[in-house]
Amino acid sequence: MEIRFKPTEDDGLNAMRASSTPSWAMFLFVLLLALLFLVGIYLINHDLPVAGWLWLALSAVIGIAVYEVPRIQVRRSLRKSPSAQGEIVRVLDGEGTVTTFPTGESRLNWRAYTKYKETGSNFSTVRLAISVYVDSEKGDDAARDRRIARRVEGSNYSVVSR
């Protein structure tokens, strides 16, 4: 099966969401922000209002920055990457994948993908930053290609059967 697409910023953000931080790390981050907030309130209540408001502002800036900075980095890296500037063609078969970028070609066996994230509608590999729709069900190739084409329909991907 052959998949053709041109990467967008949304593709990069979706890949970033698929490889999101562990829940325990998010818990620790929220705990840190709560402690920063409480210190700010404590300073305001104990006759140090300027320091307290600065502390509260600092905790808000840290919270927003942790959310926004990775998104900005993903957008910037996609804009600067020569490999993401044109159409990408990915061929999936029983042996592995062949991906053709504007700058070259990549051939990988399936064993090269050591980590992945699978959701209801896509299968994101860790080695590549672009989400690829791969059907995990068994069956004949034509039926699998039709199921993948239905999932991809309406997106910026196009599926070309063998």
N, C-alpha and C positions, 0 to 999 in steps of 0.2 A: 504494500500500500504506500502511496506517496501523499505527503501533506505539504502544501505550499502556503506560506504566510509571510507577512511583513510585520516584524515585532513593533508593538506600540508600548507607550508608557504603562497602559493598563496591564499588559502582559507581564512587565517587570514587577509591578505592584502585586499582581496575583501570585507570582512566584515568590515574592517576599512574604506574603501572607501564608503561603503553604509551608514555608520554612520558618514560622514564627517562633518567638522565644518560648521556652518551657514555662508551664504555669507556675512553678515554684519561683522562677526568676521574676515573673510579673508580680507575684505575691510580695516578694522582698522589695521590689521597687515601690509598690503601693504603700507598704509599711514605712519605707524611708520617707516618702512624700507626706504621709500622715504625721510622722515624727517631726519633720520640718515645719509643718503647719502648726502643730502643738507648741513647738518652741517659739514660733512667731507670736501666737496668742499669749503665751506666757510672758514674753517680753513686753507686749502691749499692756497687759494687765499689771505689770510691775514697774510702771513709770519709765519705760523705755520705748515710747511709741515709734520713734523714727527707726530704731533698730528692728523693732517688731514688724513694721510694715515692709522694711527692706527684706527681712527674712521671709515674709509671706510672698513678696514679689519674686524672690529667688526661687522659692519652691514652685511657684506657678511657671516661671521660665524653664526650670529643669523639666517639669512635667510635659510642657508643650514641646520642648526641644527633643526629648526622647521619642516623642511620637512623630514629629515632622522631619527631623534630620535624616533618618534612614530613607524616607520617601524621596527627599531631595537628592540624596546620593544615588538612588536607583535611577531616577530620571536623568541625572547628569551623566551617569555611566552609560546609559542607553544612547544618549545623544552623542557622546564622544566615541563610542565603539564603532569602528569601521565595519565590523561583522554584522552589526544590527541595522545598517543603513539601507539595505536592499532586501529583496525577496530571499527567504530561506526555504530550501526544499529538503524535506526529511523523508527518507525511504525506510520503512519498517518491514522486516522480514523475519523469518525464523532464526536466522543467524545473528542478527543485531541491527544496528542502525547505520545509515549513511546520511550525513547531514552536509548539504552544500551551502556554504555561506558566500557572500559577495567576495570575501577575501581568501577562500580556500574550501577544503573538504575535510570532513572528519568521519572516520570509520571506526565504530566501536562494537564489540561483541556484547551480548547481554550481560555477561559476567562483569563488565566494566562498571555497571551501575550498582554500586554497593548500597546506596540508600535511595529511598523514594517515598513519596507521600501520595496516597491514593484517596480520592474522594468519590462521591457519587458520579461525577461526570468527567473527571480527568485524572491523569496519572502524571505527576511531576517528578522528573528525575533530578537528582542532586547535582550531577555533573554538568548539566546544561541549565541555563537560566530561563528557558522558555518552557512553558507548560505544553505538554503534548497529550492529545486525547488518545488513549490506548484502551481497548476493550479487553477486560481480563477474562471474559467468558470463553468457554470452548465452543467450537462449532466450525462450520465451513467458512472459508475466507470471504466469500461474497456476502454472506449474511453478516459477518463481523464488520466488513467495510460499510455496509448499509447502516448498521447501528452507529458506527463512528460518524458517518456523514450526517445522520440526524442530529447527533450531539453538537457537531461543529456548525451546522446550518445557522446562518444569521450572524456568525462571528466573522472575524477578518481572516479565517482559515479557509482553505479550499482543499478538498480531498479528491485525489485523482486515483482511480482504481488501477490495478495492474493490468 
